[in-house]
Amino acid sequence: MIGNLPAAVNAAVYGPGTPASDYPAEDNTTQGGVNLMSLLSYGSDAISAAFDEPLDKATVLAIASPFIVA
């Protein structure tokens, strides 16, 4: 959990989007169709941290909703 954010917000940040094939989770180690774990001698944490995954609209709204004032 990040700070005091609700679990649903954390799930949106670290989990996969919809569809997961286009919006993978934060622990993704495949880039451009290549599994980097088979090519590099770094751990999965280092490889997954090297890239930012795209976010779908629903995920962005789930992350931002606690900060949006209507």
C-alpha positions as CSV (number, residue, x, y, z in Angstrom):
1,M,0.0,0.0,0.0
2,I,1.3,3.5,-0.9
3,G,0.9,5.7,2.2
4,N,-2.7,5.9,3.3
5,L,-4.3,5.3,-0.2
6,P,-7.1,2.8,-0.4
7,A,-6.3,-0.7,-1.6
8,A,-8.4,-0.2,-4.8
9,V,-6.1,2.7,-5.7
10,N,-3.0,0.6,-5.1
11,A,-4.5,-2.2,-7.2
12,A,-5.1,0.3,-10.1
13,V,-1.5,1.5,-9.9
14,Y,0.2,-1.9,-9.8
15,G,-2.3,-4.3,-11.4
16,P,-3.1,-4.8,-15.0
17,G,-5.5,-2.7,-17.0
18,T,-8.2,-3.8,-19.4
19,P,-7.3,-5.7,-21.5
20,A,-4.3,-7.0,-19.6
21,S,-2.6,-8.0,-22.9
22,D,-2.4,-4.3,-23.9
23,Y,-2.1,-2.9,-20.3
24,P,0.2,-5.3,-18.3
25,A,0.7,-5.1,-14.6
26,E,3.6,-3.2,-13.1
27,D,5.7,-6.4,-12.7
28,N,5.8,-6.9,-16.5
29,T,9.2,-8.1,-17.8
30,T,8.3,-8.4,-21.4
31,Q,8.9,-5.4,-23.7
32,G,8.3,-5.4,-27.5
33,G,7.3,-9.1,-27.3
34,V,10.7,-10.1,-25.8
35,N,11.0,-11.5,-22.4
36,L,13.9,-9.6,-21.0
37,M,14.5,-12.1,-18.2
38,S,15.9,-14.5,-20.8
39,L,18.3,-11.9,-22.2
40,L,19.6,-10.0,-19.2
41,S,21.3,-10.9,-16.0
42,Y,19.2,-8.5,-13.9
43,G,16.5,-9.6,-11.5
44,S,12.8,-9.2,-12.3
45,D,12.4,-6.2,-10.0
46,A,15.1,-4.3,-11.9
47,I,13.7,-5.2,-15.3
48,S,10.1,-4.3,-14.5
49,A,11.2,-1.0,-12.9
50,A,13.0,0.0,-16.1
51,F,9.8,0.5,-18.0
52,D,6.5,2.3,-17.5
53,E,3.4,0.4,-18.6
54,P,0.6,2.3,-20.4
55,L,-2.6,2.9,-18.5
56,D,-6.2,2.6,-19.8
57,K,-8.8,5.3,-19.1
58,A,-10.6,3.3,-16.4
59,T,-7.3,2.8,-14.5
60,V,-6.3,6.4,-14.8
61,L,-9.7,7.5,-13.4
62,A,-9.4,4.9,-10.6
63,I,-6.0,6.4,-9.6
64,A,-7.1,10.0,-10.0
65,S,-10.6,9.8,-8.5
66,P,-9.5,10.4,-4.8
67,F,-8.0,13.7,-6.0
68,I,-10.9,14.9,-8.2
69,V,-13.3,17.3,-6.6
70,A,-16.7,17.6,-8.3
